[in-house]
Amino acid sequence: MITKFEHQILKVGEQGFTQKHLETLEKYLGNKDGEVFPYYSLIYKGVKFKQYVGILSVGDLTIEVLPKTDKGTTNKLYWRNKLIHMLSRVYKLDVKTPSNANQQIYPSSAILDIFIKKFLDEVDILMNRGLVKCYHKEEGNRKAFKGKLLLEKHLLRNHIHKEHFYVKYTTYDREHILNQILRKALKVVPDVTSNTFLKGRSISTLFNFPELKDIQPTRDIFASLEYNRKTDDYKNAIMLAELLLMHYMPNFDGGKKPIMALMFDMNKLWEEYIFRIFKRELNKHDVVAQNSSLFWENSEGKSKTIRPDIVITRCDNKTKYVIDTKWKIPEENKPSDADLHQMFAYREYYNAEKVALLYPSDEFLLIDGSFTIERKEKQSCDMIFFPLEGDSIRLIKNYLNE
């Protein structure tokens, strides 16, 4: 296991990273900016990681990429715990954050194994309740007549075997796309974890799972899924199955190990983490994330939208606040010009009472700021430094007058 931080460089000869490992990364992941594997770029005799964090496993090589703010500690256990804490909030993993006295609770393989354990827990719950059944059409040769006779196919296939009937009929069973996805993910688990307990548990669960048609999951399949009253309980399990399946690539080259890249964009993870906290804790406000609104258009029908990270609206008087999350530490506590221009546009468009840039920190800090334009009242643009743990939400409520 090699451990690195986001934006760091890994060179051949470092931490057991060999030329063969580099060639493996070049061959299977490559330098595909913005495409399937945007997790790092290739450099001379090495790779440079981007803003993605998590676990990258190729063949016998496993690389753990951890988050780290510019001025933060380089303690790997500290940042592994922080990452797991954020992932547990965003993906509802029910993981307890370790105390400072018990920092060894999470081993280097924990990130992937925590997702797998949660997935297996969710599948067990569904199996104990009973997997969903559905009606669907099937056709084929049967010895007993059932349903509707497909005469043309019947005559073509059964001119010798008169005792068979080629029919189309309705059946009611567990051959359902949601069950098929879960079964596919169960088959993947033993390939991607080195945890013998989780391997055994997944094999045992798969043994008790019904035989279903094998599918090749795609993002389009997951995007088209629909839930109803009977299948609503599947949402968590399917979300976790999608994470495993969409980050997994079987290796057909000489029986080598498959590729698993369970990586998360740190900027998006930080935004989603803050949104989940605010959504749960701000009882007097409506909290919305990534809400796009039409911002500009021209006579040719071309348009641009505006999409702040978080818009908070007070329920009783409709006062608006706009929060934009930034996974970075500003130099000398000064926002960048681009960030300020962005916040000014948000404030004007939403007529917000306050706008604020929210950064990660070890302790809560609020720096008041305002746009220095000639108006009757100062227009707020604040900076909030928000720690990953602690009672900071109480201070956020004070900031929003809740």
N, C-alpha and C positions, 0 to 999 in steps of 0.2 A: 504494500500500500504506500503510495506517494501522496503526501499532503501539501497543497499549495493554496495560496490566497488568490482571489480574483485579481486580474491584471498583472499577475506575476509571470515570470519567465521560467521555463523548465528546460534545461540544457542537457545534452547527452553527457553522461558521466556523473550527473547529480542525482543523489538519492537512489542509485541503482537504475536510473533511466538509461537505457542502452540505445545504440544505433538501430537495433532490431525493433525496439519499441517505437522509435520515431518513424521507421518505415511502415510499421503497422498503422500508426495514426495517419500517415500520409495516404496509405492505400485505402483505408476503410472510412476515414472521416474527411480527410482532405481540408483544403482551405476554401470552404464554400460559404463565403460571407452572405448572411441573410437567407440562406437556403436551409437544407435539412439539418446541417450541423454547424451552427454559427458560434460554437463554444470557444474556439481559439483560432489563432492565425499561425501559420507556419513561418518560422524565422530560420536563420542559419543555424543548423545543428540543434534545433529545438522548437518549442512552441511558446506562444504567449497567450495566456488565457484572457478572456474578455470579461464581461459583467455577469457571466453565468456561474452558478454555484451548485454543488451537489456531487454526484458520483458518476465517474466516467470509467467504464470497464471495457477493455478491448483485449481479447485473448487472455493471457496470464497477467496482464497489466491492469491495475485498478488505481485510479487517481481520484483523490478527494479534493475538491476545490471549495474553499471556505470564503465567506464574506469578510470584509474588514474595512472599516472607515479609515480615512487618511491618517488620522491622529490616534487611532485605536491601538490597543495592545496586539502583539503578535502571538499571544498565547492560543495555541490550536484548540485546546479543550474549551477555553472560554468561548471562542467563536463557533465551535461545533455545537455547543449548548445553545448559543443564541440562535443559530440557524434552525436547529430542531424546534426551539421555542416558537419561532415565527411560522415554520411549516405546520406545527401542530395546531396553531390558531387558524391558519388559512384553510387547512385541509381536515380540520376536526379530528385530529389523531389521538386525542385524549392522552397526551404524554405529559407527565409531571416534570416541571423544570427542576433540575438538581440544585441543591443548596451549594454555597461556596465550599462547605466542608465535604461535599461529596461530588467533586468535579469529575471523578473517574466513571460516573454512571454510564456515560455514552462512549462506547468504543468507536474506532474509526469506521467500522462497517455499519454503524447504527442507522444512518440516514435511510439507506435502502431497506434495511430489515424492519424499521419501524413502519414504513409504508406497506411492506408485505404482510406483517403481522396484523395491521389494521384491516387490510383487504381480506385476509383469511377469517378474521373475526366477523366481518360483515357478511361473508358468504355463509358462515356457520349460522348466523341469525336467520338468514333467508331460508336455509335448508331446514332449520328447526320449525319455522313457520309454514313451510311448504312452498316449493318453487311454483311460480305462476304457470298456469296452463292456458292454452288458447286454441281456438278453432283455426284450421288452415286446410287448404286444398292439397290433395296429393293424387297422383295417378300412377298406374302400374298394373302388371299382371297379377291376378289373384285367382286362387282356386275356387273361391266363393264369390258369387255376384254381389257387388255392393256399390251403391251410388249410381252413376250414369255410365252407360256403355259407350266408349269412344270407338265407333264402328270401323272407321278407316284404319286406325292403329290395331284394332282387334283382328281384322281380316289379314293385315300385313304380318302380324307376329304369331297368330294362333291358327293358321290354316292347317297345321299338323296337330298341334296340341289343343284339341277341341275342348278339353276339360278346363282350360284357362279362360279368363275374361279380362280384357284390358279395359279398366274402368277409371273414372275420376270420381273421387269421393272426399267427404269432409271428415277430418279426424280431430280429436280433442286431446292434446298431450302437451308436454313441456318443450316441444320443438319451437322455441321462441327466441328472437334475436338477443334479448337480454341474457337468457340462460346460455346461449351460445357464446356470448362475449365472456361471461364468467368462466365457462369451461376452458376457453382458449387461454385466459389469463392464468388459470390454475396449472395448465400444462407448461407455461413459461417459467413459473416460479422456481422449480428445481434447477433450471439452467442459469439463473442470475444471482442466486444467493449461495454463499458458502456456509450458512448457518444450518447445521444438520437437523436441528429441531424443526425449523421452518420447512426444510425440504421434506422431512418425514410427514409433517402435518399436511402439507399441500398434496402429497401423494395419497395420503389417507382420505383427504376430502375428495380428491378426484375419483378415487375408487368408489366412493358412495354417491358420486354425482351421476345423473343419467347420461347414457350415450346419446350424443347429439351430432348433428352435421358439423363438420369442421368449416370454419370461416376464416377469411383473411381480413381482419379489421382495418378500416381506413378512417381518416378524419371525416370523410363524408358520411360514413355510416354513423359515427358518434354524433355528428351534427344533425342528423335526421331523426335521431331517437325521440320518441314521444312517450310521456308517462301519463298514467291515469290512476284512478283510485286503487286499482289492484297492484300496480307496479311502482307506486311512489316510494315504497320502501327500498327499491333497488338503487336509488340515486347515488348514495354514498359508495356502494360497492362498484357501480359502473364508473364513477369518477376515478376511483383508485385503479380499476382495471384499465381504463384509458391511459392513465399515467404510465402503467407498466408496459402495455402493449405498444403505445405510440413512441416509446423510448427504447424499444427492443428491436434488434435486427438479427435474425438467425444467420449463422455463418455456414455457408455451403462449401467452404474451401477446405476439403480434407478433414472434416470432422472437428475443426477447431472450435473454441468456445464462442458463443454468440456475443454480440455487442450490446451493451446497455449504457445509455447516456441519460440518466435521471438528473437533468440539469434544469435550473430555474433562473430566469432573468431576475437579477437582484433588484433592479429598479421596479419591476412589476410586483415582485414579492413584497417589497417594502410598502408600496402603495396599497396592495391588497390587505396586508397586515394591519395598517393603520385604519383602512376602511372598515374592516371587521370589528376592530375595537370600538370605533366611533359608532358604528351601526348598533352594536349591542348595548353600549353604555349611555348614549345620549338620548334619554327617554323623551325629552321635550322638543326634539328636533327630528326632522326627516333628513336622512343622510343618503345621498345618491352618488355613485361612482361612475366616472367616464360617461357622462351624459352629453352626447353630441348635440349641438345646435347650429343651425345655419348662420354663418358669420359674414360671408361675402359672396356675391355672384355678379356676373357680367352679362352683357347683352347677348352673348353667344350661349348662355345657359351653363357656363362654367361656374363652379361654386367652391367655396371653402367652408369648413365647419370649425367650430371652437369646442374644445373638449377638456375642461378642467378635470383634475384627478378626483376631487371630492367637492360637492356642493352641499352645504348644510342649510336647511331652511327651518327657522323656528316655527313651530306649529301654530302658536296663538296669534302671532302678528306678521308672519311671512317674511321676517327679516332674514337676509341671506348672508352667508359667509362662504368664502371659497378658500380651500386648502389645496396646495400643490406640494406633493411629497418629492423629496430629493434625496437619493441615497449617496450623499457626499457631504463633506465638511467644507463650507465656504472659507476661503482665505481671509483672515483678519475679520471674520464675521461680516463680510460684505457680499451680498448676492451678486451674481453675474449680471451683466447688462441685459442679456437675453432673457434671464429669469424675471427681471424687473419689468421689462417690456411686456412679457407674457402676463404678469400679474396685473399690470395696468389695464390691459385689454379685458381681463376677466372682471376687474372691478367695474369698469365702464359698462360692459355688456350686461352683467347681472345686477348692476346697481347695488353692489354688495356693501354691507355695513363695514365688514373687515375682509381683507385678504391676507393670507399668510403662507410663507414658505416653511415647510416642516422638514427638519433634518434629524438624523439619528444622533444620539448623544449618550453619555453615561449618566447624566442628570438633567432634570428639566430646567430649561432656561427660556424666558420670553424676552425678546428684544423688540421694543416698540419702534415702529418706523412709519413714515408717511411720505407720499409723493409731494414734492415741493413745487406745486403749481399754484398759480394765483386763483384761489377760490375762497368762498366764504368760510368753508370748513376744511380742515386737513383731511386728506383721503388716506386711510390707514393702509400700510403694507408692512406686516410684522414678520419676524423670524421666530419660529418655535423650534427649540431643540428638545427632542422627545426621546427618553430612554426606552430601551426594550422591555424593561421590567419596572415595577414600582407602582405607586399610586398617582401617576401623572394625569390620569383621566379626570381626577378631581380638579386639577389645575386647569385642564381644558374646559371643564364645565364652567369654572369661574370666568375664563376668557370669553365664553359664549353667553355669559349671564344666565346660566341655567341653575 
